[in-house]
Amino acid sequence: MKGLSRSLFPIVLAALIVPSALVRAQDADKPLLIGFRLAVTNTDRIQKLDAKLDAIPVTGLTFSRTPLHEVVATLKKLSLEKDRPSARPGERGVNMVIKHDKTDPEAEVLVTLTLTDVTLREALQRIADQLSLKIEMTPYAVVLRDR
C-alpha cells in the first residue's frame, strides 16, 4: 500500500497545482507539465499548421532546375508574407524541413515546377509528388521526407 501511495503522489500533486479550470484561455496553447495536456497542445499546433497550408495562396512561382532547399526557402518566405496579419510574430508563416536521404551526397535534388493560383498545401504536394517525397505534419514544422 505504501508503494501505491508514492506512485500516485505526482498525479495528485499536479491535479492540485494546475487544475484545468484555472488555466486562462490565452494560456491554453502553452504546454504544461501534465502529459495529456501537452498532447492536446501538440494536436492544436498541428491543426493550426494544417489550416495555414490551405489558407496561404501561392501564385506566379516558377522553378526551373532549382535546388530543393532553395524552393523550400522561397515557400517559407512566401508563407511569412502571406500569413494572416493577426498571427503573432513568432507564429507567422510555416516552418518547413527537408529530411531527404540522398544516395549521392554530391547530387543536388532539383525541382522544375510552375505554381499558379494554388494553396501552399498543393504546392508542397506537387513538389513531393515530383521528388517521390511524403509530407509529414509535426507540431512545429511541415517535413518533406523520403517515402
C-alpha positions as CSV (number, residue, x, y, z in Angstrom):
1,M,0.0,0.0,0.0
2,K,2.9,2.3,0.8
3,G,4.3,2.0,-2.8
4,L,0.9,2.7,-4.4
5,S,0.5,6.0,-2.5
6,R,4.0,7.1,-3.6
7,S,3.2,6.4,-7.2
8,L,0.0,8.4,-7.1
9,F,1.7,11.4,-5.3
10,P,2.9,13.2,-8.5
11,I,-0.5,12.8,-10.2
12,V,-2.4,14.2,-7.1
13,L,0.1,17.0,-6.7
14,A,-0.2,18.0,-10.4
15,A,-4.0,18.0,-10.1
16,L,-3.9,20.3,-7.1
17,I,-1.3,22.7,-8.6
18,V,-2.7,23.1,-12.1
19,P,-6.5,22.4,-12.2
20,S,-7.7,22.7,-15.8
21,A,-10.5,25.1,-14.7
22,L,-7.9,27.6,-13.6
23,V,-6.0,27.7,-16.9
24,R,-6.6,31.0,-18.6
25,A,-7.8,31.0,-22.2
26,Q,-4.7,32.8,-23.5
27,D,-2.5,30.2,-21.8
28,A,-4.3,27.2,-23.2
29,D,-1.8,26.9,-26.1
30,K,1.2,26.8,-23.8
31,P,2.5,23.4,-22.8
32,L,2.0,22.3,-19.2
33,L,3.9,19.7,-17.3
34,I,1.0,17.3,-17.4
35,G,1.4,14.8,-20.3
36,F,-2.1,14.7,-21.6
37,R,-2.3,18.5,-21.8
38,L,0.9,18.6,-23.8
39,A,-0.6,16.0,-26.3
40,V,-3.6,18.2,-26.7
41,T,-1.4,21.2,-27.3
42,N,0.6,19.4,-30.0
43,T,-2.7,18.4,-31.7
44,D,-3.8,22.0,-31.7
45,R,-0.5,23.1,-33.2
46,I,-0.8,20.6,-36.0
47,Q,-4.3,21.7,-36.7
48,K,-3.3,25.3,-36.9
49,L,-0.4,24.4,-39.2
50,D,-2.6,22.3,-41.3
51,A,-5.1,25.2,-41.7
52,K,-2.3,27.5,-42.8
53,L,-1.5,25.2,-45.7
54,D,-5.0,25.7,-47.1
55,A,-5.1,29.4,-46.3
56,I,-1.8,30.6,-47.8
57,P,-2.0,31.3,-51.5
58,V,0.9,30.6,-53.9
59,T,0.7,32.4,-57.2
60,G,3.1,33.0,-60.1
61,L,6.1,31.0,-59.0
62,T,8.3,29.2,-61.5
63,F,11.2,26.9,-60.6
64,S,13.5,25.6,-63.3
65,R,16.1,23.1,-62.1
66,T,16.1,24.9,-58.7
67,P,17.7,23.1,-55.7
68,L,15.1,21.8,-53.3
69,H,16.5,23.7,-50.4
70,E,16.0,27.0,-52.4
71,V,12.4,26.1,-53.3
72,V,11.6,25.4,-49.6
73,A,13.3,28.6,-48.6
74,T,11.2,30.5,-51.1
75,L,8.0,28.9,-49.9
76,K,8.9,29.7,-46.2
77,K,9.5,33.3,-47.1
78,L,6.2,33.4,-49.0
79,S,4.3,31.9,-46.1
80,L,5.6,34.6,-43.8
81,E,4.5,37.3,-46.2
82,K,1.1,35.8,-47.0
83,D,0.1,34.5,-43.5
84,R,-2.8,36.3,-41.9
85,P,-1.8,39.6,-40.2
86,S,-3.5,38.7,-37.0
87,A,-1.0,35.9,-36.3
88,R,1.6,36.6,-33.6
89,P,5.0,37.4,-35.0
90,G,6.5,34.1,-33.7
91,E,3.7,32.1,-35.2
92,R,3.6,33.6,-38.6
93,G,4.4,31.5,-41.7
94,V,5.0,27.8,-42.0
95,N,8.3,26.2,-40.9
96,M,9.4,23.6,-43.4
97,V,12.1,21.0,-43.0
98,I,13.7,18.6,-45.6
99,K,14.6,15.1,-44.4
100,H,15.9,13.7,-47.7
101,D,18.4,10.9,-47.7
102,K,20.3,11.2,-51.0
103,T,22.3,8.2,-52.2
104,D,24.9,10.5,-53.6
105,P,25.7,13.4,-51.3
106,E,27.1,15.4,-54.2
107,A,23.9,15.2,-56.3
108,E,21.5,18.1,-55.8
109,V,17.8,17.5,-55.8
110,L,16.4,19.8,-58.4
111,V,12.8,21.0,-58.9
112,T,11.2,22.1,-62.1
113,L,7.7,23.4,-61.5
114,T,5.3,26.3,-62.2
115,L,2.8,27.2,-59.5
116,T,-0.2,29.4,-60.4
117,D,-3.2,30.0,-58.1
118,V,-2.6,27.1,-55.7
119,T,-2.5,26.8,-52.0
120,L,0.7,26.1,-50.1
121,R,-0.6,22.6,-49.5
122,E,-1.0,22.0,-53.2
123,A,2.5,23.5,-53.9
124,L,4.1,21.2,-51.3
125,Q,2.1,18.2,-52.7
126,R,3.3,18.8,-56.2
127,I,6.9,19.1,-55.1
128,A,6.5,15.9,-53.0
129,D,5.0,14.0,-56.0
130,Q,7.7,15.2,-58.3
131,L,10.5,14.0,-56.0
132,S,8.8,11.0,-54.5
133,L,8.7,12.5,-51.0
134,K,5.9,12.4,-48.4
135,I,4.6,15.3,-46.4
136,E,4.6,14.8,-42.6
137,M,2.9,17.2,-40.1
138,T,4.6,17.8,-36.8
139,P,3.7,20.4,-34.1
140,Y,6.4,22.8,-35.3
141,A,7.0,22.1,-39.0
142,V,6.0,20.5,-42.2
143,V,8.5,17.9,-43.0
144,L,9.3,16.7,-46.6
145,R,10.9,13.3,-46.2
146,D,11.6,10.1,-48.3
147,R,8.7,7.7,-48.8
